[in-house]
Amino acid sequence: MKNVNFDDLKGKVCVITGGAGVIGSVISTGLGYAGVKVVILDINEELAQKTADHVMQSTGSDSAGFMADVLDKASLEEAKKKINARFGTIDFLINGAGGNSPKATTQVEAMDREHINELEKTFFGLDLSGFQWVYDLNFKGTLLPTMVFATDMLKSGKGSIINISSMNSFRPLTKIPAYSAAKASINNFTQWLAVHLAKTGIRVNAVAPGFFLTNQNRFLLVDEKTGTPTPRGNKIISGTPMGKYGDPEDLIGAVLYFLSDLSGFVTGVILPVDGGFSAYGGV
């Protein structure tokens, strides 16, 4: 029987994209405490290195931050050269880069006849460039890093990839069609790739967070002037049986499980971490 702990993760190298974000930085620190060597990739190199410094100072585990654009394959390949030179072979990948934008968000949750003269507030007024950017950031920003960093796992014959999905991949939320569509695509891609790579020794799974306050969604959930929940924020809390937002630390257990050999026969799974949101029917 395997030891029931995460000791198999010690000394392994994990790349995490979007690693300087709210969720990414917390996951990175959790990995550090498990003895993982953590490579923080972010579009902002200064923040990436600052996060890596925090991981090292807090956990004692080796860490480094590099600039990488998840929408630019050449940028990712350049980052991989630096990672291999510093840490050697990459064992794990967490595709954490993503986010939403007001430009890809409708002003109203649902149309009625009155909105026919206010189409700019509806689906028909969406900024197409904003829609494309959100979709690309979330989906293409998962696809390209996987193409680049998983090649090390092919050579070693073992590895784990974790994609960060969302609960709105299962049930699309109002107002955010681009983000919902992209996260649904990530679920499908996770399952497809899990099958495609199953015999190579690489496992592919996804974590689907429920509602966590991040820099990307704060404008939707918190009133900027008062700091109180918006009507949308109140609906989310009332629709989550635990009655609160998730804390990024709540994701660490799921991440460690998917990376560890304890989940050695688990691939193609999308795991909700949502406070019961997906189980609740509203009554």
C-alpha contacts under 8 A as a table, 3 or more apart, distances in Angstrom:
res1	aa1	res2	aa2	distance
2	K	262	L	7.57
4	V	262	L	7.39
5	N	8	D	7.84
6	F	9	L	5.73
6	F	10	K	7.68
6	F	34	A	6.91
6	F	256	L	7.28
6	F	257	Y	8.00
6	F	260	S	6.23
6	F	262	L	7.95
7	D	10	K	5.59
7	D	34	A	7.48
8	D	260	S	6.62
8	D	261	D	7.01
9	L	12	K	5.55
9	L	34	A	6.79
9	L	35	G	6.60
9	L	36	V	5.94
9	L	259	L	7.55
9	L	260	S	6.32
10	K	34	A	6.41
10	K	35	G	4.34
10	K	36	V	5.16
10	K	37	K	7.87
11	G	35	G	5.97
11	G	36	V	5.29
11	G	37	K	5.97
12	K	35	G	7.78
12	K	36	V	5.25
12	K	37	K	5.87
12	K	90	I	7.72
12	K	91	D	6.06
12	K	92	F	7.76
13	V	36	V	6.09
13	V	37	K	4.75
13	V	38	V	6.07
13	V	39	V	7.36
13	V	87	F	7.06
13	V	89	T	7.15
13	V	90	I	5.22
13	V	91	D	5.21
13	V	92	F	6.30
14	C	36	V	6.83
14	C	37	K	6.20
14	C	38	V	5.15
14	C	39	V	6.04
14	C	90	I	6.28
14	C	91	D	5.92
14	C	92	F	4.45
14	C	93	L	5.58
14	C	94	I	7.38
15	V	38	V	6.17
15	V	39	V	4.69
15	V	40	I	6.33
15	V	41	L	7.18
15	V	90	I	7.18
15	V	92	F	6.24
15	V	93	L	4.87
15	V	94	I	6.20
16	I	19	G	5.31
16	I	24	G	7.28
16	I	28	S	7.52
16	I	38	V	7.44
16	I	39	V	6.21
16	I	40	I	5.48
16	I	41	L	6.03
16	I	93	L	5.90
16	I	94	I	4.62
16	I	95	N	6.01
16	I	96	G	6.26
17	T	24	G	7.69
17	T	40	I	6.46
17	T	41	L	4.73
17	T	42	D	6.04
17	T	70	V	7.52
17	T	94	I	6.47
17	T	95	N	5.33
17	T	96	G	5.03
17	T	97	A	5.17
17	T	145	P	7.99
18	G	21	G	5.74
18	G	24	G	5.97
18	G	40	I	7.44
18	G	41	L	5.95
18	G	42	D	4.97
18	G	43	I	7.63
18	G	95	N	7.48
18	G	96	G	5.04
18	G	97	A	3.94
18	G	98	G	7.13
19	G	23	I	7.67
19	G	24	G	4.12
19	G	25	S	5.31
19	G	28	S	6.80
19	G	40	I	4.92
19	G	41	L	5.62
19	G	42	D	6.05
19	G	48	A	6.81
19	G	51	T	7.70
19	G	96	G	6.67
19	G	97	A	7.36
20	A	24	G	5.74
20	A	25	S	5.07
20	A	40	I	6.77
20	A	41	L	7.34
20	A	42	D	6.12
20	A	47	L	5.87
20	A	48	A	5.20
20	A	51	T	5.81
21	G	24	G	5.00
21	G	25	S	5.68
22	V	25	S	5.69
22	V	26	V	6.67
22	V	214	T	6.13
22	V	215	N	7.36
22	V	248	P	7.52
23	I	26	V	5.36
23	I	27	I	6.26
23	I	214	T	7.57
23	I	248	P	5.33
24	G	27	I	5.17
24	G	28	S	6.01
24	G	96	G	6.30
25	S	28	S	4.99
25	S	29	T	6.25
25	S	51	T	6.33
26	V	29	T	5.17
26	V	30	G	6.27
26	V	248	P	6.23
26	V	249	E	6.26
26	V	252	I	7.98
27	I	30	G	5.00
27	I	31	L	6.18
27	I	248	P	7.39
27	I	249	E	7.00
27	I	251	L	7.16
27	I	252	I	5.72
27	I	255	V	7.82
28	S	31	L	5.09
28	S	32	G	6.25
28	S	38	V	6.43
28	S	40	I	7.62
28	S	55	V	6.91
29	T	32	G	4.93
29	T	33	Y	6.39
29	T	54	H	7.76
29	T	55	V	5.11
29	T	58	S	7.54
29	T	59	T	7.13
30	G	33	Y	5.21
30	G	34	A	6.55
30	G	249	E	7.74
30	G	252	I	6.07
31	L	34	A	5.04
31	L	35	G	6.57
31	L	36	V	5.37
31	L	37	K	7.74
31	L	38	V	7.01
31	L	252	I	7.75
31	L	256	L	7.37
32	G	35	G	5.10
32	G	36	V	5.11
32	G	37	K	6.53
32	G	38	V	6.58
32	G	55	V	6.14
32	G	56	M	7.43
32	G	59	T	5.53
32	G	60	G	7.33
32	G	61	S	5.22
32	G	62	D	7.67
32	G	63	S	7.99
33	Y	36	V	7.35
33	Y	59	T	5.14
33	Y	60	G	7.78
33	Y	61	S	7.11
35	G	61	S	5.77
36	V	61	S	6.62
36	V	62	D	7.72
37	K	61	S	6.00
37	K	62	D	5.07
37	K	63	S	5.54
38	V	52	A	7.53
38	V	61	S	7.77
38	V	62	D	6.70
38	V	63	S	4.73
38	V	64	A	6.76
39	V	52	A	7.36
39	V	63	S	5.64
39	V	64	A	5.15
39	V	65	G	5.83
39	V	66	F	7.56
39	V	83	I	7.49
40	I	48	A	5.54
40	I	49	Q	7.34
40	I	51	T	7.28
40	I	52	A	6.31
40	I	63	S	7.49
40	I	64	A	6.13
40	I	65	G	4.50
40	I	66	F	6.29
41	L	45	E	7.66
41	L	48	A	6.03
41	L	65	G	5.87
41	L	66	F	5.16
41	L	67	M	5.70
41	L	68	A	5.73
42	D	45	E	6.11
42	D	47	L	7.45
42	D	48	A	5.57
42	D	65	G	7.74
42	D	66	F	6.73
42	D	67	M	5.29
42	D	68	A	5.51
42	D	69	D	6.97
42	D	97	A	7.91
43	I	67	M	5.37
43	I	68	A	5.29
43	I	69	D	5.30
43	I	70	V	7.89
44	N	47	L	5.50
44	N	48	A	6.25
44	N	67	M	6.06
45	E	48	A	4.90
45	E	49	Q	6.19
45	E	65	G	6.73
45	E	66	F	5.53
45	E	67	M	4.37
45	E	68	A	7.77
46	E	49	Q	5.33
46	E	50	K	6.12
47	L	50	K	4.89
47	L	51	T	6.05
47	L	65	G	7.97
48	A	51	T	5.23
48	A	52	A	6.24
48	A	64	A	7.76
48	A	65	G	4.48
48	A	66	F	6.06
48	A	67	M	7.02
49	Q	52	A	4.90
49	Q	53	D	6.07
49	Q	64	A	6.12
49	Q	65	G	4.08
49	Q	66	F	6.67
50	K	53	D	5.08
50	K	54	H	6.31
50	K	65	G	7.50
51	T	54	H	5.03
51	T	55	V	6.29
51	T	65	G	7.22
52	A	55	V	5.04
52	A	56	M	6.30
52	A	63	S	5.15
52	A	64	A	5.00
52	A	65	G	5.46
53	D	56	M	5.19
53	D	57	Q	6.08
53	D	63	S	7.10
53	D	64	A	7.30
54	H	57	Q	5.13
54	H	58	S	5.85
55	V	58	S	5.27
55	V	59	T	5.76
55	V	60	G	7.26
55	V	61	S	6.92
55	V	62	D	7.84
55	V	63	S	6.60
56	M	59	T	5.44
56	M	60	G	4.72
56	M	61	S	5.16
56	M	62	D	5.72
56	M	63	S	5.96
57	Q	60	G	5.77
66	F	79	A	6.63
67	M	79	A	7.06
68	A	72	D	7.96
68	A	75	S	5.49
68	A	76	L	5.57
68	A	79	A	6.26
69	D	72	D	5.37
69	D	73	K	7.80
69	D	75	S	5.84
69	D	76	L	6.56
70	V	73	K	7.05
70	V	75	S	7.65
70	V	76	L	6.63
70	V	97	A	7.41
70	V	137	L	7.38
70	V	140	K	7.71
70	V	141	G	4.79
70	V	142	T	7.48
70	V	144	L	6.62
70	V	145	P	6.30
71	L	136	D	7.37
71	L	137	L	6.77
71	L	140	K	6.53
71	L	141	G	5.46
71	L	144	L	6.96
72	D	75	S	5.32
72	D	76	L	6.52
72	D	144	L	7.74
73	K	76	L	5.05
73	K	77	E	6.16
73	K	144	L	6.19
73	K	145	P	7.49
73	K	148	V	7.48
74	A	77	E	5.04
74	A	78	E	6.19
75	S	78	E	5.18
75	S	79	A	6.30
76	L	79	A	5.02
76	L	80	K	6.18
76	L	145	P	6.63
76	L	148	V	6.78
77	E	80	K	4.97
77	E	81	K	6.47
77	E	148	V	6.33
78	E	81	K	5.30
78	E	82	K	6.73
79	A	82	K	5.22
79	A	83	I	6.23
80	K	83	I	4.94
80	K	84	N	6.04
80	K	148	V	7.60
80	K	149	F	6.88
81	K	84	N	5.28
81	K	85	A	6.15
82	K	85	A	5.13
82	K	86	R	6.19
83	I	86	R	5.18
83	I	87	F	5.68
83	I	88	G	6.84
83	I	90	I	7.96
84	N	87	F	5.32
84	N	88	G	4.23
84	N	89	T	5.89
84	N	90	I	7.29
85	A	88	G	5.96
87	F	90	I	7.74
89	T	152	D	5.98
89	T	153	M	7.91
90	I	93	L	7.78
90	I	149	F	7.05
90	I	150	A	7.72
90	I	152	D	5.71
90	I	153	M	6.75
91	D	152	D	7.22
91	D	153	M	6.02
91	D	158	K	7.45
91	D	159	G	5.32
91	D	160	S	7.07
92	F	150	A	7.88
92	F	153	M	7.76
92	F	159	G	5.68
92	F	160	S	5.07
92	F	161	I	5.86
92	F	259	L	7.14
93	L	146	T	7.51
93	L	149	F	7.09
93	L	150	A	7.29
93	L	160	S	6.59
93	L	161	I	4.83
93	L	162	I	6.30
94	I	161	I	5.88
94	I	162	I	4.73
94	I	163	N	5.90
94	I	164	I	7.52
95	N	141	G	7.78
95	N	142	T	5.58
95	N	145	P	7.35
95	N	146	T	7.81
95	N	161	I	7.71
95	N	162	I	6.23
95	N	163	N	4.85
95	N	164	I	6.08
96	G	142	T	7.90
96	G	163	N	6.72
96	G	164	I	5.54
97	A	137	L	7.21
97	A	138	N	6.73
97	A	141	G	6.59
97	A	142	T	7.39
98	G	134	V	7.78
98	G	137	L	5.50
98	G	138	N	4.55
98	G	141	G	7.19
99	G	134	V	6.75
99	G	137	L	7.16
99	G	138	N	6.68
99	G	179	Y	7.42
99	G	216	Q	5.62
99	G	217	N	7.97
100	N	104	A	7.22
100	N	134	V	5.70
100	N	176	I	7.90
100	N	179	Y	6.06
100	N	216	Q	5.65
100	N	217	N	6.98
101	S	104	A	5.47
101	S	105	T	6.67
101	S	130	G	6.97
101	S	134	V	6.66
101	S	216	Q	6.96
102	P	105	T	4.98
102	P	106	T	7.90
103	K	126	L	6.84
103	K	127	D	5.67
103	K	130	G	4.91
103	K	131	F	6.99
104	A	126	L	6.03
104	A	127	D	6.21
104	A	128	L	7.60
104	A	130	G	5.06
104	A	131	F	4.67
104	A	134	V	7.00
104	A	176	I	6.52
104	A	177	P	7.33
104	A	178	A	6.24
104	A	179	Y	7.98
105	T	126	L	7.00
105	T	175	K	5.21
105	T	176	I	4.88
105	T	177	P	7.16
105	T	178	A	7.88
106	T	109	E	6.99
106	T	121	K	5.81
106	T	122	T	5.22
106	T	123	F	6.04
106	T	125	G	7.62
106	T	126	L	6.56
106	T	175	K	4.67
106	T	176	I	6.68
107	Q	121	K	4.76
107	Q	122	T	6.27
107	Q	175	K	6.80
108	V	111	M	6.96
108	V	121	K	6.05
108	V	122	T	6.11
108	V	175	K	6.53
109	E	174	T	5.16
109	E	175	K	5.23
110	A	122	T	7.68
110	A	174	T	7.32
110	A	175	K	7.95
111	M	114	E	7.82
111	M	115	H	5.99
111	M	122	T	6.74
112	D	115	H	5.66
112	D	116	I	7.53
113	R	116	I	5.69
114	E	117	N	6.64
114	E	118	E	7.52
115	H	118	E	4.67
115	H	119	L	6.01
115	H	121	K	7.60
115	H	122	T	7.56
116	I	119	L	5.77
118	E	121	K	5.91
118	E	122	T	7.49
119	L	122	T	5.22
119	L	123	F	7.46
119	L	124	F	5.66
119	L	125	G	5.54
120	E	123	F	7.77
120	E	124	F	6.46
120	E	125	G	3.88
120	E	126	L	7.09
121	K	124	F	7.76
121	K	125	G	5.97
121	K	126	L	7.93
122	T	125	G	5.42
122	T	126	L	6.94
123	F	126	L	5.49
126	L	130	G	7.79
126	L	131	F	7.26
127	D	130	G	5.23
127	D	131	F	6.23
128	L	131	F	4.92
128	L	132	Q	6.10
129	S	132	Q	5.11
129	S	133	W	6.12
130	G	133	W	5.07
130	G	134	V	6.27
131	F	134	V	5.39
131	F	135	Y	6.23
131	F	178	A	5.46
132	Q	135	Y	5.19
132	Q	136	D	5.94
132	Q	178	A	7.58
133	W	136	D	5.17
133	W	137	L	5.95
134	V	137	L	5.19
134	V	138	N	6.30
134	V	178	A	6.12
134	V	179	Y	6.21
134	V	182	A	7.77
135	Y	138	N	5.47
135	Y	139	F	5.92
135	Y	140	K	7.45
135	Y	178	A	5.54
135	Y	179	Y	6.22
135	Y	181	A	7.30
135	Y	182	A	5.10
136	D	139	F	5.33
136	D	140	K	4.74
136	D	141	G	6.22
136	D	182	A	7.74
137	L	140	K	5.93
137	L	141	G	4.78
137	L	142	T	7.83
138	N	141	G	5.22
138	N	142	T	6.30
138	N	179	Y	7.43
138	N	182	A	5.88
138	N	183	K	6.90
138	N	186	I	7.93
139	F	142	T	5.17
139	F	143	L	6.27
139	F	182	A	5.42
139	F	183	K	7.05
139	F	185	S	6.73
139	F	186	I	6.05
140	K	143	L	4.84
140	K	144	L	6.00
141	G	144	L	5.86
141	G	145	P	6.72
142	T	145	P	5.86
142	T	146	T	6.40
142	T	163	N	7.12
142	T	186	I	7.64
143	L	146	T	5.38
143	L	147	M	6.42
144	L	147	M	5.10
144	L	148	V	6.43
145	P	148	V	5.12
145	P	149	F	5.88
145	P	150	A	7.89
146	T	149	F	5.49
146	T	150	A	5.41
146	T	161	I	7.93
147	M	150	A	6.06
147	M	151	T	7.01
148	V	151	T	6.19
149	F	152	D	6.30
149	F	153	M	7.83
150	A	153	M	5.16
150	A	154	L	6.55
150	A	159	G	7.92
150	A	161	I	7.91
151	T	154	L	5.07
151	T	155	K	6.60
152	D	155	K	5.25
152	D	156	S	6.44
153	M	156	S	5.07
153	M	157	G	5.81
153	M	158	K	5.46
153	M	159	G	5.20
153	M	202	I	6.79
154	L	157	G	5.14
154	L	158	K	6.87
154	L	159	G	7.91
154	L	200	T	6.59
154	L	201	G	7.75
154	L	202	I	7.37
156	S	159	G	7.86
157	G	200	T	5.86
157	G	201	G	5.18
157	G	202	I	7.03
158	K	200	T	7.09
158	K	201	G	4.43
158	K	202	I	5.14
159	G	201	G	6.44
159	G	202	I	4.54
159	G	203	R	6.33
159	G	259	L	7.98
160	S	202	I	5.49
160	S	203	R	4.79
160	S	204	V	5.96
160	S	205	N	7.94
160	S	258	F	7.23
160	S	259	L	5.61
161	I	202	I	7.41
161	I	203	R	6.18
161	I	204	V	4.76
161	I	205	N	6.38
161	I	259	L	7.62
162	I	204	V	5.99
162	I	205	N	5.09
162	I	206	A	5.09
162	I	207	V	7.07
162	I	255	V	7.49
162	I	258	F	7.27
162	I	259	L	7.84
163	N	186	I	7.34
163	N	190	T	7.12
163	N	204	V	7.74
163	N	205	N	6.36
163	N	206	A	4.47
163	N	207	V	6.45
164	I	206	A	5.59
164	I	207	V	5.20
164	I	208	A	6.16
164	I	209	P	7.71
165	S	169	S	6.92
165	S	183	K	5.33
165	S	184	A	7.66
165	S	186	I	6.32
165	S	187	N	6.69
165	S	206	A	6.16
165	S	207	V	5.75
165	S	208	A	4.51
165	S	209	P	6.86
165	S	270	I	7.82
166	S	169	S	5.50
166	S	170	F	7.93
166	S	183	K	6.13
166	S	207	V	7.39
166	S	208	A	4.14
166	S	209	P	5.03
166	S	210	G	6.36
166	S	272	P	7.85
167	M	170	F	5.78
167	M	171	R	6.89
167	M	208	A	5.44
167	M	209	P	5.96
167	M	210	G	5.25
167	M	211	F	7.98
167	M	272	P	6.79
167	M	274	D	7.35
167	M	278	S	7.39
168	N	171	R	4.87
168	N	172	P	4.59
168	N	173	L	5.70
168	N	180	S	5.54
168	N	183	K	7.23
168	N	184	A	7.63
169	S	172	P	6.04
169	S	180	S	5.51
169	S	181	A	7.00
169	S	182	A	7.82
169	S	183	K	4.96
169	S	184	A	4.14
169	S	185	S	7.83
169	S	187	N	7.19
170	F	184	A	6.76
172	P	176	I	7.95
172	P	177	P	7.32
172	P	180	S	5.39
172	P	181	A	7.72
173	L	176	I	6.36
173	L	177	P	7.51
173	L	180	S	6.85
174	T	177	P	7.24
176	I	179	Y	5.65
176	I	180	S	6.22
177	P	180	S	5.16
177	P	181	A	5.98
178	A	181	A	5.20
178	A	182	A	6.11
179	Y	182	A	5.17
179	Y	183	K	6.18
180	S	183	K	5.31
180	S	184	A	6.17
181	A	184	A	5.16
181	A	185	S	6.22
182	A	185	S	5.00
182	A	186	I	6.33
183	K	186	I	4.89
183	K	187	N	6.49
184	A	187	N	5.21
184	A	188	N	6.55
185	S	188	N	5.14
185	S	189	F	6.04
186	I	189	F	4.95
186	I	190	T	5.91
187	N	190	T	5.09
187	N	191	Q	6.43
187	N	206	A	7.19
187	N	270	I	6.80
188	N	191	Q	5.32
188	N	192	W	6.11
189	F	192	W	4.94
189	F	193	L	5.87
190	T	193	L	5.34
190	T	194	A	6.01
190	T	204	V	6.12
190	T	205	N	6.04
190	T	206	A	6.66
190	T	268	G	5.99
190	T	269	V	7.78
190	T	270	I	7.95
191	Q	194	A	5.07
191	Q	195	V	6.44
191	Q	204	V	7.47
191	Q	205	N	7.50
191	Q	267	T	7.88
191	Q	268	G	4.41
191	Q	269	V	7.05
192	W	195	V	5.43
192	W	196	H	6.23
192	W	268	G	7.62
193	L	196	H	4.78
193	L	197	L	5.97
193	L	204	V	6.72
193	L	268	G	7.77
194	A	197	L	5.41
194	A	198	A	5.66
194	A	202	I	7.79
194	A	203	R	6.01
194	A	204	V	4.82
194	A	205	N	7.24
194	A	267	T	5.83
194	A	268	G	4.97
195	V	198	A	5.11
195	V	268	G	7.18
196	H	199	K	7.85
197	L	200	T	5.32
197	L	201	G	7.11
197	L	202	I	5.88
197	L	203	R	7.09
198	A	201	G	6.17
198	A	202	I	6.22
198	A	203	R	6.45
198	A	267	T	7.70
199	K	202	I	7.53
203	R	264	G	7.91
203	R	266	V	7.24
203	R	267	T	5.15
203	R	268	G	7.56
204	V	267	T	5.32
204	V	268	G	5.70
204	V	269	V	7.73
205	N	258	F	7.06
205	N	266	V	7.88
205	N	267	T	5.54
205	N	268	G	5.05
205	N	269	V	5.00
205	N	270	I	6.01
206	A	268	G	7.65
206	A	269	V	6.22
206	A	270	I	4.61
206	A	271	L	6.26
207	V	251	L	7.95
207	V	254	A	7.18
207	V	255	V	7.49
207	V	270	I	5.63
207	V	271	L	4.88
207	V	272	P	6.15
207	V	273	V	7.08
208	A	270	I	6.39
208	A	271	L	5.63
208	A	272	P	4.58
208	A	273	V	5.96
208	A	274	D	7.64
209	P	212	F	7.35
209	P	251	L	7.55
209	P	272	P	5.90
209	P	273	V	4.82
209	P	274	D	5.59
210	G	245	Y	7.96
210	G	246	G	7.00
210	G	272	P	7.00
210	G	273	V	5.82
210	G	274	D	3.82
210	G	275	G	7.00
210	G	277	F	6.96
211	F	236	I	7.56
211	F	245	Y	5.49
211	F	246	G	5.94
211	F	274	D	6.64
212	F	245	Y	5.33
212	F	246	G	4.92
212	F	247	D	6.39
212	F	248	P	7.01
213	L	217	N	6.50
213	L	218	R	5.99
213	L	221	L	7.84
213	L	245	Y	6.98
213	L	246	G	7.75
214	T	217	N	5.56
214	T	218	R	5.84
215	N	218	R	5.55
215	N	219	F	7.94
216	Q	219	F	7.33
217	N	220	L	5.46
217	N	221	L	6.55
218	R	221	L	5.16
218	R	222	V	5.59
219	F	222	V	5.92
219	F	223	D	7.10
219	F	224	E	7.11
220	L	223	D	7.83
220	L	230	T	7.17
220	L	232	R	7.09
220	L	233	G	7.41
221	L	229	P	5.79
221	L	230	T	5.28
221	L	231	P	7.78
221	L	232	R	6.03
221	L	233	G	4.46
222	V	227	G	5.78
222	V	228	T	5.68
222	V	229	P	4.58
222	V	230	T	5.23
222	V	233	G	6.75
223	D	226	T	5.59
223	D	227	G	5.09
223	D	228	T	5.53
223	D	229	P	6.00
223	D	230	T	5.50
224	E	227	G	5.61
229	P	232	R	7.54
229	P	233	G	5.04
229	P	234	N	5.94
230	T	233	G	4.90
230	T	234	N	6.27
231	P	234	N	5.08
231	P	235	K	6.31
232	R	235	K	5.10
232	R	236	I	6.35
233	G	236	I	5.14
233	G	237	I	6.40
234	N	237	I	5.24
234	N	238	S	6.20
235	K	238	S	5.14
235	K	239	G	6.04
236	I	239	G	5.04
236	I	240	T	6.24
237	I	240	T	5.22
237	I	241	P	7.93
237	I	243	G	5.18
237	I	244	K	5.55
237	I	245	Y	6.93
238	S	241	P	7.21
238	S	243	G	6.21
239	G	243	G	7.61
239	G	277	F	6.30
239	G	280	Y	7.13
239	G	282	G	6.43
240	T	243	G	5.27
240	T	244	K	6.86
240	T	274	D	7.66
240	T	275	G	6.02
240	T	276	G	5.98
240	T	277	F	4.63
240	T	280	Y	7.32
241	P	275	G	6.30
241	P	276	G	5.50
241	P	277	F	6.37
241	P	280	Y	6.93
242	M	275	G	5.32
242	M	276	G	6.74
243	G	275	G	7.88
244	K	275	G	7.83
245	Y	275	G	7.99
246	G	250	D	6.65
246	G	274	D	7.05
246	G	275	G	7.09
247	D	250	D	5.44
247	D	251	L	7.82
248	P	251	L	5.73
248	P	252	I	7.62
249	E	252	I	5.52
250	D	253	G	6.83
250	D	273	V	7.59
251	L	254	A	5.56
251	L	255	V	6.36
251	L	273	V	6.88
252	I	255	V	5.12
252	I	256	L	6.14
253	G	256	L	5.26
253	G	257	Y	6.13
254	A	257	Y	5.14
254	A	258	F	6.31
254	A	271	L	7.87
255	V	258	F	5.30
255	V	259	L	6.27
256	L	259	L	5.17
256	L	260	S	5.94
257	Y	260	S	5.21
257	Y	261	D	7.87
257	Y	262	L	6.48
257	Y	263	S	6.11
258	F	261	D	7.91
258	F	262	L	7.80
258	F	263	S	5.72
258	F	266	V	7.72
259	L	263	S	7.39
260	S	263	S	5.98
260	S	264	G	7.20
261	D	264	G	4.65
263	S	266	V	5.16
266	V	269	V	7.01
272	P	278	S	7.69
273	V	276	G	7.94
274	D	277	F	5.50
274	D	278	S	7.05
276	G	279	A	5.24
276	G	280	Y	6.36
277	F	280	Y	5.45
280	Y	283	V	7.50
